Every structure is written in C-alpha cells, then in structure tokens.
C-alpha cells in the first residue's frame, strides 16, 4: 500500500466537481489479516509517516519516536477489532457501518477513514456533497442516515462555518460518534461519560499527552485557543477532570501573548492568523493543532522545531480517526444490546373505572392513546420498521423478522370459548384484559393479536369487536371502521380476479385461436415477447420455448385457451356489507357480453380466500405463491384453473403489498395490540394472521406472552387454529384460555331462548345453580377437546354483575374436575387489567409446564377420514354422511393432488352439532356433509356441514340505526 500512497495523496488533493450528493459505490470490506490488506496497520501508519515527511516534520529534543506514536493508534484499532470480533461471535452477520457526510473536496481523511475502518473490520460509506452545500442539503442527508437502521454511526466532515446548532442537533445522539450534539455534550458535562460519545479529537489530545509525551496533566496550565462549541467544551471538561488549569481564548484577545507565554500546553482549535508570531509561544511548549482544516489535511501544522515547540501536532488527526472507529464499535455494541430481549420500558396508561360502567365508545373516547410512534419505540421497533397511519395506528414492516430472527420467542397463548350463545362470552374482552393484566400490572412483555372486524357485522347485528368495557382496543371506532384499508385491498384483489375469469371466458368464446393468441402476446414497438407469468404458464404446459413466433398452432391453442367450465367456477365476487339479495345473482346480461351470462353470487369480503391467504402466509413471496395457486374453476377436462393461469398473480400481489403488514394499535392501558386479518370463522379458519403472531413473539422475547384469539367456540376456532394455523406457522401453543360465562352456561343447561332487544328472563338474572351445573357439560366437552391436542387449559369465567358467588364457585370447581389446569373468575370488563391479574398468574403458571402439543390427524390420511376424525373426536358425532356432490368433489380434489391438505369444517357455531338449536353436548347424531370445496392457495379443504351461507343478511333493525356522526366534533356515535 505504501508504494502507491504518493499517487493516492495526489489524487485526493484534486478538487472534485460540484454535483448532487453521491455515495461511494461500495463499503470497505474487513481484511483477513496479512496479504495486501491493512490488518497489520502498516499501511495507515506508513501513510502517516509519509505525511510527516511531506509536511517537513522533524523530531525536536526529547520528542518521542514515531513508533511510540504508532503504537497508540495500533492499540486503539486492535482493541476495536477484538471487541468487534467478540460481538460477531454471537451475531455473525453484524457489521457496523460508519457514514461520513463530507461537503467539499475529497482529501486525505477520506483515505484514512476507509483504511482504519478496514483494519478494524467495519464498513464505511461517504456521502459526498458539493462544497457550497447549504444547511438544508446537509440536514436532508443527516435525516436519511438517522433513519437508516443499517448505519450505526454518523460523522460530519464539513467546513467550520457550516456547524450550526440546527445541523448538529439534527444528528441522532446515538449515532453521533463525534460527540457533537447537545445530548452527548450534556451527558459528558454531567459526568455520564459511559453513556455518551466523547469527541475523538479531544480524546486524541489527552491520549497523546499522557501516553506519547508522558505528561502528567495534574496542575498543568493549558490554553485552548480559537476553539468553538462542542470541541472547546469537551477539551475544557476533560482537562479539568485531569486536574489541569484550563483557559480558553480567541485569537484576537488582547492578553493573548501573556496567556501563551504562561501556558504549558497550547491547543489550537482553529488556524493561527498570520499576525500572531510564533515567538509568543515559549520554547518547549507542547502545541496541538485541532483545527478542522488541519484534521482534513488541507493545512500544514504549526512549524515544528521552531523555538523548541514539541512537534506532535500532526498526530491528532490519525489518532482522532482511530478513536472515532472505537466510538463506532461502541455504538454497534449498544445497538446490538438494544436488539436483544429486554423488559419493555412501557409507559402504561392509567384507568379510572366508573360505576356503572359507561358504554364502550364512551370509555374509549375518555382515554387518550399514546402516539403510535412512541408505543412502537417502547416495544423495540425501529423508526424505519413502522408506517404511521394517523396518530394511533401504524403498519409494521416484515423486515423486523429478519432483524430479530435469532431472538427467542415468547409463550404462545390461545383464547377460545365454549359454544357461543346470543348472550356473548367475551373472548376478545378476555384477550385484552389478560394482556393488560400481564403488562400493565405484572410488568411482563405481552402482545394481543386480534382479527380485524368486518363492516358487515359492525353495521348488521353484532356491532363492534374491539373488546368491551375497560378491556378494549382504542380508538375503538378506528378499530371497527376501515382501519388501514386491508379489507378494501382484499375486496379489490378478489374482484379483479373475478372480473378476469368472466372476461377470459368471453374472449375465448368470441375469438379464433390465432386472434386470441395475438392479443395475449401482442407486438409492442415491433417487439413480441411473453411476460414473466406467461413464461411460467408455458413451463407448466411443458412448452419449453421463449420466442412467441416459435410456437406451433397446437401449442398456441393450448397456451391461449383455458377452456373454463362455467359450471365449475368457485370464485365469487365479494363486498364487505351484509346483503342477502346478492346471495344469488345473474351476471353478463348486457348485450355487450354476447350471451355469456351465468348464475353467480357475492360473498362477504372476509369469506374471500384471499383473506385466508393473508392470515396464513409468512412472507411476501409466500403470499404471492399462495395467490398464484388459488384454484378458481376447472377446465372442460377437469383440470384446475388457477390465478397463475389467468395471469393475474402479480397484480393481486401489488394490491396486497401493504395489507400483508400487521396493524399496530393499543389497549386502554397502553399495551400493544396487533390487528391483522379477519378470515370468516365458518368458511375459513377464523384466526388472526400468522405474521402478526410471529412478529409479536419476537418482540415480547423470552419470558413474554403473545395472546391470540380464535373465532367462535373451541370446537371450531381452536380446532382450526391447531390443525391449520399451527401447521402453517410451525408455532407451538403453550396454553389455551377457555372463556365461559355463567349466563351462557345456563342456556346450555336448558335455559329459555334469548331474543335480541328483549329483557333477559329471570333464569339469567337470578341464581340458578341447577341450570349452571347442567350447562357445564358444554364447558367440560370443550376442555376435553383442548386436551386432545395436549395443551393445558385455563378457564376464564367472564363475570357479570348478576352472577352470584355460589354460581362462580360452582363453575370453577366443575372446570377443574373436568381437567382444567385452573379456573379463574375475571373482572376486566368493569375494572380493566387489574381484574384479570389472577388469570394472568394462572396463565403464567400453566405456560411454565412442558408442552405436549400434537395434531389431531395426519394430513396424509384420505379426505373422508380426516373429516370423520374431526366429526367424531371433536363434535361427538356418531358418523358422517356425504352427499353425492360432496363425494364427487372429494374424488376430484384427490385426483387433482389436493388430498393431503388439512380440513377446515364449515358448520354452525351455535352448536357442537350441525343443528343450531341443539345446546349442551348433543350425542349420537350423524353429521351431514352437503358439499366440499377447496381453498388451494390458503391450503385447506372445507366441507360444508348442512346449509351454510357465505353472505350474511341484514336484520329488521340493523345496528346502523344507532350509528351517527356529530358533524361539529366529527365524533362517531352509537358504534357500540
């Protein structure tokens, strides 16, 4: 390296032409030591000696030899290299990056910085701006680097006149490796040197005085001339702590000559003016030049040897650069430490529960949520890992999973319930109450993961779904309405695919093979080529050609015609509104469609397979693959037709690219919640997304808890969670929390029917131990279902004000007898997380036991046997009965190669059987399978039990009668 240094120096001295900011194309790579690398340090030290020679330096009497100076730099770099190596033993992919923003000509320091970084084993990048760059241009670059998680340190190499407070304090203190910001300087002055970065230049002066010159600073008189801002303050602070008597002065001070003659050591913070003679400095005085012009290589040092001045000034620049590298390694170490699991420094929100408990929306509105960026920072998210939507919600980027891939997961808790009744069991409320108890009251990292509610139930019968009382997600109106638009994206993607199906049928019916092929593969500007997705179709067809003109007529026909059989189309259009009149429609009646009409239907948007795909995917690439293999129909030969065949996969992925990111919100007590995906719990698996769970498990870390909810009762939502979602995710559950209420158990025990809007009968408002005991058969059955999977069960009894102590005690006792690990009454609805602390302790204790989780069936079993296993083991059916259509579909799916998928039963949620009015635990029934359908992209077969509707209808008096907007305050009223 030394042989080419004169050329390098001449190159660096040439001014660079002005232009836009540029980044060096590559970061320095670490040297392996030896060879032509700089691992031994000789290259840089040789460069420093060359610079000494060019500056005309000579050693004065008593001055240390260069090797002594060299050893200090070598020691700093070697120490940095060793520390970095230790860090990389634990995190092999970690490589700190130093960014330097440089305004002006390239110079010697650029080469110095790069070589030192290479010697230490870290990366460096320069952002080179024109010399005339203004404050705003520099700040723009600083802000970009501040938010770049790949960069761990930032240094400024700009003119002294450019160092404004605005620029300096634009730097993030944690990346300010030159110790320039007010935050770092304040910590130093306060005595917290271990928590801040100290100016490498100031440290270099101290190090050289003590180690190279051998000066004992205690009692020495030190004069700092022409220094400004942070350098002046840092030098004074460091010298004073060494016991020195420190003075500061500017060059034009009248008493400067006297101060110079009185000083033992002089530190120059800016270039010496011509009118100041060297004779003012006493012989033997040690002089350091710390001016930025000197450090950047643009000015010569004080002429050494004159009047006996000690010639070590030029050493500051090299050692300062080495100490900056040391600061960089410290910055990387801090960053790594922050990425490791730690207990969150979460600021929880205080609750002031009222009695009687107000409406959900009044409670939600009375609490002021934290800004979502503050919540994100509290739970360990980086600024570039979130996309903020308004003040209280944000999307989290999937890059987080890569950053935290080596971090241990927390415990995985599922909230399920007994068979639902119109009285409501409160699974979402229990989920929120539990995480509020864990985090706000037990100081344990915890995350709730919930489904996004459909607009259909919100404006139809059910109302909001954000929890309830003092255990809910806020703001609840944002939770229930639109959120970040995920369901709208699903609707758009679903209907694009539906339009593509009918359009393809029309065009194939009305065009010749040649005309169809020419339109599918047109000539654009004289060039004709297949698109990427068309090439994939050719490959599936066994046509290994890439030139559109090379296909034979038979190959063109085979490629161009999907030959969809309209009677086999399973893909429907969707809308996120309950609309019974869309359950059966006719499409294509306009004359322009040339007789291509057919019967079709609309489904509710959350019943779309795209929603199920979103919930089960684990990456953007996996989602694209799943979308592409969705089967929409069969061709006239009985072969499946997919979204890939229609050429629409890429467009679907584009529409879904933001929806795949989980939505971050918070509970009433300021604990984090992911709201993501909302697959229909009858047709699909009824669970929130795999991605939300995986990200949450990394964020809570070892010892933390992720609490996720399954739709409907344990026989539906929990069974699908285990057999479908856990297969897709590979995650192993630790505990099942089974939610029950006294009044719902009374209905299962034979209590009278309940009508919406009609006051409850006395059986539900007065003590009735017999009804409770009879109804506990359903609770016992659901506990047994969970035990089939080897997961411990904690029963959460959601207490209402009409429940008596005897009824509560009876339920808890019977639950434990049935095999529950524990059974706990919960009061979160009325007082928040404090009311579920006992539940939180029970869940923690159950989760400490070793998991014996197992699947209910082997997916390699025939489809019929998997259906029968669920019907008999979970529902308690005597056997199943397949309709001819169901058997035909099973045969077709098996022949098409889909027989090894898990089963997603579509049946009523109101009973263990197929008959909604059969409460408790029905026995001896035959489960009728009327039809069998397939969601190949999502990855499951779904049998329809009895009559199932995928489009809810509006009741006589829908919820929208009570929903309104105050046009003065813009507040939503009547949502729940």
N, C-alpha and C positions, 0 to 999 in steps of 0.2 A: 504493500500500500504506500509506504513512504516514498518509493521511487516515482510515483505519479502525483505526489502532493503538489509540487510546483504548478503542474498543469491544472490541477483541481482548484488551487487558490486563484490562478489567473482567470479560470472560468467563473468562479464565484464572484470575482471582483467586477465582472462585466455587468452593467445595469440591464435589468430586464425590461422589455417593452411594456407599457401600461396595457391593461386589458381587464376582462372580467375575472372574478375570483377563480382560482384554479387549485385543484387538489393534486398532489403528486399521485401518479397512477398506481403506485404500489407502496405498501408499508414495508419497513425494514424487516427482514427476517432474522430470527435468532441464529447466531453462529454456533456450530457444534464444537468449536474449540479447535485450534490448530489450522493447518492448511492456509488458505488465503483469507480466512475470517479474521475477526477482530477480538476473538475470545480472550487472547492473552493481553490485550490492552496496548501492545506496542505501536499499533497503527496510530491511535489517537495521541499517545504520548509523544511519538515521533513527530506527529503533526505539530504538537505544541512546541517542541524544540525547534522545529523549522521556523515557526512563527517568532520564537525568541530571536533566532538568528536574523530574520528579516527585519525585526524591529531594532536590531543593533544592540541587543542587551548584552551586558557583561556583568560578571559577578563582582560585587564590591567586597571589601574586607568583612570577614565574619559572616558572609551570606551562606545559606545552606546550598548544598549541591543539588542540581536538578533531580537526581534520583530520590532524594528525600521528599521533594515536592511531588514527584511522580507517584511515590508510594501512597500518599494520602488519597489521590484520585483513584489509584488502583484498588485501594482498600474499600472505598465507598462503592465502586462498581462491583467488586467481588461480593461484598455484603449484600447488595441489591440482588445480584444474580442468585446467591444462595437462598435468600428469602423467597424469591420468585419460584425457584425450583421446589421448595417445600410446599408452597401453595399449589403448584401444578401437580404434585404427587397426589393430592386429594382431589383436584379438579383438573384433569389433564388438558381439557380444551381451553382453559383460561389463559388469556394472553392480554395483559393490559395495553391500552392504546393511549398514547400522548398525542394530542392535537396542538399544533402551534399555528396561531394566526399571525401572519407576517405581512406588514404593509411596507412596501418598498423593495429595493433591490435584493436579490439573493446575495448571501455573504458567507463568510467563513462559519458562522454559528450554525447555519443550516447543516453543513457537513459535520460539524462537531456533534450536534444533537443526534443526527442519524447514526453516526458511528458509536456513540456512547449507548444509545438505545440497543443497537445490535449487540454490543458487548454484554449488556445486562440481560438481554433476552426478551425485550418487549418491543412493541410495534410503535411506529411514529408516523404521523402524517402532517404535512404542511398545507395550510390554506394560504395561498399567496395572493395578496391584493395589491393593486397599484399604489404607489407611494402617496398619491393625492387622495386616497380613500377618505371619506368623511366619517363622522361619528356614527351615523345611521348604518352605513355599509358594514362597519366593523361590528356593531351590535347585532346586526342581522346574522352574521356568521357565528357570533358567540351564542345566540339563542338557538341556532340549529345544533350546535355541538352540545349545548346544555341538555337537549332532549334526546341526544343520540346515546342509547344505553351501551353501545359498543366502545365509547370513548370514556376513559376513566380519569383523564387529566387534561387541562387546557392551559396553555401559556400564551402570553401576548408578546410579540416581538414587533413593537411599533414605536414610532418616534415619541420622545418625552412629551412633546406638546400635545400629543393625542390622548394622553392619560387623564381623561376627565372622570369625575365621580360616576357619571352616568355609564360610561364604558366599564369601569372597574366593578361596579356593583351589578352589572348585567351578568357577570360570571356567577355560576353556582358555586357557593363556598366549598362544597365537597369535591369540586373539580379544580379548584383554584390552587394548583400546585406551586405557584409563585407567591402565595400568601398576600395577595394584593387587596382583597375585599375587606370591607369594614368588619364583617363577621369574623374572619380569621384573625385580623389585627386585634379586634376586641378581645378575643379569647386569649391571645398571647399576652396582652397587657394585663388581663385579669388573672393570669397565672395558670391558664389551662392549656399549656403548650402541647400536651399529649393529645388534645382534641382538635388541634388546628394544624394548618400548614404554615411554616415559617419561611420567609424569603430565603431562597437558596443563596442569593448574593450576600446577604447579611451573615448567613451561617458560614459562607466561604471565608469571609474576612476573619471571623472568630477562629475557625479551624486552622487557617494558615498562621495566624498569630500564635496560637497555642502549640500547634504541632510542628509547623515548619520553622518558624522563627524561635520558638521556645520561650515566648514572652509570658510572664505571669501578669495577667491583666489587673490583678488586685492593686488598687492605688494608682494606676496609670492615668495620665491626663490624655484624653482622646478628643480630638476636634473633628467634627463631621461638617464638611463644607459643601454647600451647593446641593445638598440632598433635599428631596421633597417627598411629601406624602408618606406612603407606607414604608419606603426604604429608610427614610430618616427616623420614623417612629420605631421601626424594628431594630435598627442599629442602636439607638439610644436604650431601648428596653434590654437588649441582650448585653450590651456593655455594662449597664448599671447592675445587672444581676451577677456579673463577674467582679463587681466591686470597683469598677472604673469610675473616674470622674469625667463625665461626658459633657461636652459643649457642642452646640450647633451654631452654625453661622452661614450666612450667604456671602457670595464673593464680594459684594460691594459694601460690606460692613466697615465702617471707619477704623475700628480697632482690630482689623484682621491681622495686621503684621504682628501685633503683640500676642495675639492668640496663637498664631503659627509658631512663634518663637518659644512659646510656653508649652507646646504640645509634645508629648512623647510619640504619639501616633496620629497621623492625619489620614482621613478617609475622604476621598473626592467623590461627591455624588453627581457632579456634572463637569464638563470640560473646563480647564483652567483658562481664564481670559488672558489675552496677550499682555495686558498691562500689569499683571501680577508677576513680579520677578521671582525666580526660583531662590534667590538669595534670602528671601524672607523665611525659608524653611531651614531650620537648624541642621547642621551635619549630623548624620547618624539617625535622623528621624525616619521612622518606617512610614511609607506612603502607600495607600491602596487607591486604585482608580476603579470606582464602581459606576462610572457614568455609562449610560446606555450606548453612546457612540463607541466607547471603548469595548464594552461587552459584545457588541455586534461586529467588531472587527473593522469599524470604519475610521478609527482614530488611533494614533500611537499612544503609548502610555507616557507617563512622566519620564523624562530622560533619566535613566538610571546612572548612578555613579557620580552625578553632579553634586558637589558639596557633600558627598558621603551618604546620599539617600539610599536606603536599602531597596534593592531592585526586585521586589516581589509583586509589584502591582499587577503585572500581566497574568499572574497565576489565578486571579479571582475568576476570570471568565470560564476557564476549564473546570475548576472545582465547582463553581456555581451550577454549571451544566450537569455535572455528575450528581450533585445534591438534588437537583430537580428530578433526576431519574430516581433517586432514593425516595423522594416525595411521591413519585408516580407509583412505585411499588407499594408504598403505604396506602395510597388511595385505592389501589386494586385490592389490597388486603381488607380494607374497610368495606369495599363494595361486596366482596365475597362473603364477609361476615353478615352483611345485611341480607344477603340472599338466603342464608341458612335459616332453618326454622327457629323462630323465637316467639315468645308470647307477644301478642299484638299490644301495641300502646294505643288501645282503642278508647276514645272518649265516648262513653255511653250517655245516652240522653235520659234525663230523669222523667219519671212518670208521676203524675198527681191524680190518681184514680178518684173518680166521683161516684157517689151512690145516690140515687140509682144510676146505673151505667148508661151514658148517653148513646146515641146512635153511632154506628161505625164511622160514618163520614164526619160526624161532629168530633169524635175522638181523633181521627186522622188529621183534621184541619186544626185542631188545638195544639198539635205538636209541630215544631219547626224542624224539618230534617236537616242534617248536615249537608253541606255542599258535597256532591258525589266525588269530586277530586280529592277532598280531604279524607273521606271514607276510604277511597282507593289507596291513598298513601298509608293510612293506618294499618291496612291489612297486607301491605308489602307489594302493592302494584307499582310499577314504574310509570312515569308520565307518558311514555310512548306506548304503553300497553292498554290504554283506555281511549275510547272515543266518546266524548261527552254529548249527551242529548239533553239540553236544558240544564236545570240546576240540580236535579235529584236522580238522574239515571244516566247510565253510560253502558256502552258495549265494551267487552274485554276481548282483546286480540288473542288469537290462538298461539302466538309466539311465546306466550307465557309458559306453555307446556314444555317447550324446548329449554327455556331458561331454568326451569325447576325440575327437569327430568330426573336428576339424581336425588331429589329430596324425598324423604319417606312420606307416605300417605297417612292421613288421619284415620279415624274409625268411621265406618260407613253404617248409618242408621236409617232404616226404612220405617215410615209411618204408614200403617194400613188401618183397616177398621172392620167392624162387624158388618153384616149385611145392611146396607143403607135403608133408611126409612124416610118418609116425608118430614120427620121431626129433625133430621140432621144430626150428625155425630160430631162434626167439628175437627176433621183431620187436619185441615190447613191451620186452624187455630191452635191445635196441639203442636204442630210443627213449629210455628212461630213462637209459641210460649216456651217450648223446650229450648230453642236456641237463645232466646232472651235470658232464660234462666242460666244456661251454661256460660254465656259470655258476660252478660251484664251483672250477674250475681255470683258466679263461681270463678270468674276470670279465666275461663277456658276458651281457646280459639274454637269458634263454631260457625258454620255456614248453613243456611236454609236453602234448599233448591226446590223451587215450585214450578208448576206448569203455568203458562200464560193462559188466562181465561178467554174463551170465545165470546165474541159480541152477541152470538145467538142467545145463550142463557142469560147474559147480562141484561138484555132488553126483553127477554122472554119470561121465564118462570123463576130461575134460581137467584138472579141478581148478582152482586159482586162476589169475588172469590179470593179476596186478599187476606183471609183470616177474619177475625172479628173481635169486638170489644177492645181490650187492652193488649191483644196479641194479634197484630196485623202488620202488613207491609204498607209503607207510606211513600208518597201520597197515593191513597187508595184509588182515586179517580184516574190517575195516570196508569196505575197497575191494570185497571179494568178496561180502559179505553185506548186502543191503538198501541200503547207502549212505544216501541221504536219501529213499528211497522212490519214486524216479522210475519204476521198472519196475512197482511196485504201482499207481501212478497210471495208467499206460498200460493195465494189466490191467483196472482198474476202468472206465476210459473205453471200452475196446474192448468189454467185456462188457455195458455199458449199451447200447451201440449194437446189439449182437447181440440183446439182450432186446427192444429197441424194434422190431426187424424182425419177430420172431415174434409179438409182441403185436399189431402192426398188422395182420398177416395174419389172425390170429384174429378181431379185432374187425370187420374188413371182411367176413369170411366169415359172421359171425353177426348182423349188424345191417343194417337198411334204410338207404338213403341219408340219410333225414331224421334217424333216430335217431343215426347216426354223426356227421352234421354238428352236431347239437345237443350232443353230448357233446364234440366237438372245440372248439366255440365256445359254452361254457355262459354262462348268465346268472348273474352274481355280484352279490348285493345289488341286483338289479334292473337292473344294467348289463351289456350284452353287447358285447364288443369283441374284435377279433383281437389276438393277441400280435404282437410285432415280427417274429418269424420266420415267422408265418403270413401277415403282410402281404407279406413278401418272396416267399413261395410264390405268392400271388395275382398279384404282379407278373410272375413268371416265366411264369405261365399266361396272361398277357395280360388279366387281370381287374382293371380299374382302379377298384375300389370299396373303401371302408374301413368301410362300415356292414354288419355281418353280416346284417341283415334285408333288405338290398337285392339280394342275390344271387338269380338265377333258380334253378329246380330243376336245370337242366343245369349251371350254374356251381357250385352246391353239390356236386353229384355229382363234378364234375371236381376240385374242391378237396379233397373228403374222401377220395376213393379213389385210392390209389397203384397198385392193381392189380398188386402184385408177383408176378412169376412165380417160384414157389419153386425151380424147376429152375435158375434163373439166379443164385441167391444166391451171392455170392463171399465174404461176410463171415462169418468163423468166430469162435467163442469161443476164448479163449487162457488159458493157465496157464503159470507160469514154472517148470515141472518137466518133466523128461523122462518121458513117459508114453505108451508105444506103444499102449495099449489105448484111447486117445482119438483115434486116427488116423481111426477111422470109428465113428460113433455114430448112434443114432436119438433125436430129441428130440420131445417132445409126445405121449408115450404115455399120460399120465394121462387119466382120463375127463373131467376138467375142461377139457381142451383141445379137446374136441368133434371129435376126428378129425383135427386139424391137425398130424399127425406128419410128419416128413420126415427123410431121412438128412442128417447133418452131420458135423462133425469139430472137434477142437481143434487149434490151432497152439501152438507155443512163443511166449511173450509177446513176445519180441524180433522175431518174424516179423510182428507186427501192423503194419499200415500206419500206425497212429498213432505207432509208434516211428520209422518212416521220415520221417513228417511232422515230428516233433520234431527229427530230425537235420538236416533241410534248411531249416527255417524261419529267418527272420532277424528276426522281431519277434512280439509277442503278437498284433497284428492280422493279420499274415500267417498265423500258425498257425491262428487262428480261420477265416480264409478257406479254408485248406487242409483243415481238418477238415470244413468245411461242404460242400466239393465232392467228398469221398470217395464213390465210387460203390460201393454195396453189392449191387446187383442190377439187373435190367432189368424194366420192366413188360411187360404182355402185348402191347404194341405195339412192343417192342424198344427203348424209350427208357430211358436210365439213371435210376436212383433213387438219390438222394444222402442224406447225413446231414441236409442242409438240408431236404429234402422230409419227412423223418421228424420234424423239429422239435427235434432233439437237439443241435444245434451249440453253443448257449450252454452247455448242461450239460457237454458234453465239454470245452469251454474252461475252465470252472470247475475241473474235475477236473485239468486240466493246467497251471493257472496257476503253480504252483510248480515243476513239473517242467521248465519251459522255462528256468529259471535254471541255468547251469553250476555244477558242484560243484568247489570248490577243495580240493585236498589237496597233499601234498608228497612229494618223493623222500627216499631215505635220507640224502641230503646236504643236505636242507632247501631244495631248489629247487622252484618252484611247478609244479603239475600241475592241469589241468582234466580231470575225468572226467565225460563227458556224452554220453548217448545210446549205444545199442548195437544198431543195426539188424542183423538177420540178414544175414550176408555172402553167403549163397546167394540168398535171395529178394530182399532189398533190396541197398543199395549198400555196406554193411559199413564205414562210416566214422563217426567221431565227429561232433559237431554243428558246423554252420556257425557258430552263435553263439559256441561256445567258441573256435573259431579266430579269429573276428573280434575278440572281446574281447582275446584273448591277443596278437594282432598289434598292437593299440593299446597294451597295457600294456608290451610289450617295446620299442616305439618303433623309430625308425630305427636300424639297426645291430644290432638284436636278432634273435632267431630263434624261430619257432614250429615245433615238430616234432610232426607228427601222423602217425598210423598208419593204414594201410589193411588191411582183412581179407584173409586168405588170400594167394595169390600175386599177382604184378603183373598177370597176365592177367585176374584178377577184380577184386580190391580197387582196384588202381591204375587200371585202365581205367575203372571206375565213378567213382572219385574225380575223374578228369579230365573225363569226359563227362557226369556227372550233378552231382556236388557242386560242381565249379568253375563249371558253367553257372549253378547256383542262387545261388552266393555272389558271383560276379564276381571272385574272388581268383585271382591268377596264381602258380603254384608256381615256386620258384627252383631246387630240387634234388630229385632222387629218391635216397634211400639204399636200395640193394637188398641185402637181408640173405641171406646164404648160410652154410652150414656144410659142412665137409669131409665129414662122415658122410652128410648128406643128398644131397650131390652123388654120393657113392659109390652110393647107392641108385638115383639117376637114371642112373648109369653101368652098371647091371645087377647091383648088389649084391643079396644074398639078402633075402627078406621079413623083416619085423620083427614080432614078437608081443609085445604088452604083458605085462610081468611076467617075460618070458623073457630071460636074459642075451644081450647082443649077440654076434654071431658075429665071428670074428677079422678078417673083412674091414673091420669098423668100428672095431676097436681097434688094428689094426696098419697100418703104412704100406703103401699100395697106390696107387701113382701112376697106374696104368693106369685103375683104376676112377674116380679123381678126374678124369682127363683126359676120359674118356668122358662122365662126368656133367656136365661143364662146358657141354655143349651146351644144357642147360636154362637155365643162367645166361646164356649168350650170347643165347638167344632172349628172355629177359626184359629184357635190356639193350636189345635191338633194339625191343621193344615200347615201352619208355620213350622211345626215340629217335623213334618215330612222332609223339610229342607235342612234340618239340623241347626236351625238358628234360634237362640234364646229369645223368649217373648217377655216383654214388659207391658202390662195392661195399663193404659192411661184412662182413668174414668173421668170424663169431662163433666164436672159438677155443675148443675143448675140450682138456682135458689129454691126450687120446690123439692129437691132431693132431701131425704132425711138421713140422719147419721146411721140408722139401722139399715137402710137400703144401700148406702155407700159401703158399709162394712160387709154386708152380705155379698155384694158383687166382688169385692176384693178377696174375700175368703174363698168363694167358689172358683175364681180365676186361678188362684194359687193351687187349689185342689186339682184343677184341670191341667196343671203342668206349667203355668206361667212362672217365670223366674221371680217376678214380683208384680204387684198390682198397687197402683198409687192414685189417690184422688187428686185432681188438678183444678186450680182456681185462676188460671191465667186470664180467662175471659174478663174477670172482674177486677183483677189487680196487676196483671202483666206477668213478667218473668218470675217475680217473687212467688207467685202462686204455683209455679212448676219446679221449684228447687228440689223438692222430694223426687219428682220424676227424673230430673237431671242426675241426681245421685244414683238412682236405681239404674239408669241407662249406663252411667259410667261403670258401675259395678258389673253389670251384665256384659259390657263390652270387654272387660278385662279377662273374661273366660276365653279359652281357645275355641275358635270357630270350627265347626264340623259341617260346614255347608256342603250340600250336594244337590245336583239337579234331580228333577222328578223322573225324567226319562232320557234315554239315549236318542239323539236326533236321527240315528241311522235306522231306527225302527220304522216300519211302514206307517204311512199317514193315519190309517184307521186305528192302529194300535196306540199311537200317541194320543189320538182323540179319546179313545176308550180309557186310557190311563188317567187322563185329567177328569173325565166324567165320573169315573168310579172312585178314584183316590181323593179328589178334591171336592166334587159336588155331592158325592154319596149316591150316585145313580146306580141302578141295578145293571143297566147296559145302555148301549146307544142304538139308534135306528137311523139308517141312512136312506134318504130319498133317492130315487133313480138318478136325478140330476146331480146330487151330491156324489154318488158313486162314480158317475161318468166324469165329473170334474177331477176326482181323486185319481182315476185312471189316467186322465190326460196329463195332469201335473207330474205324476210319477213317470210317465213315458217321456215327458219333456225334460226330465232330470231335476225336478224340484222336490222330490220326495224326502230329501234329508233336511228340510227346513223345520224349525220349531213351529209349534201350533199357537195361534192367538185366537182363543174362543170368543165369538161374538154372541153374547146372550144377555138376558135381562140382569141388571144389577140388583134388582129388588128382591131376589130370592136365590137360594142355593140351587134351586131347580130352574126350569125354563118357564115356570108359571109365576108371574109377579106377586100374586096374592098368597102364595104358599110361604108363610113365615116360619121362623124357628129353624128346624132341621128336617126337611122333607126326606122321606125314605122310600125305597122300592120303586122309584119312578124310572121310566125309560126316557132317555134324553134324545129328542128328535133332531137330526141334522138335516135341515132343509136344503142347504146349498153349501158349497165350498168355493172360496175364492183365494187368490194369491196376491200378495204384495212382494214381488220378487226383489225389487230394489231395496225395500225395507228389510226383507229377509225373513218372511214368515208366511205360513198358510193360515187363512182364517175361515173356519167353519161357521156357518150361521145357524144358531140354535133357535128353532121356531121362526117367528116373524120379527125381523129386526129392521128398524128404519135408520137410514143414514142422513135424514133431513128432519130435524125436529119441527114442530108446528107451534104457532103462537096460541096461547090460551085465550079465553074470552076477555080476560082483563090482564094484558101483559104488564111487565114491570115499567114499560116506557110511559105509562100514565103518570107515574110519580117522578120521572126524571125531567129536570128542567135546568135552565141556565139563568143565573142572575146577570142581566145584561149590564148592570152597573159595576159589579165586582168581578164578573166573569167566573164566579164560583158555581160548580156543579151541585145540584140539589137532588135528593131522593135516590141516589145511586144505590144505597143500602142502609 
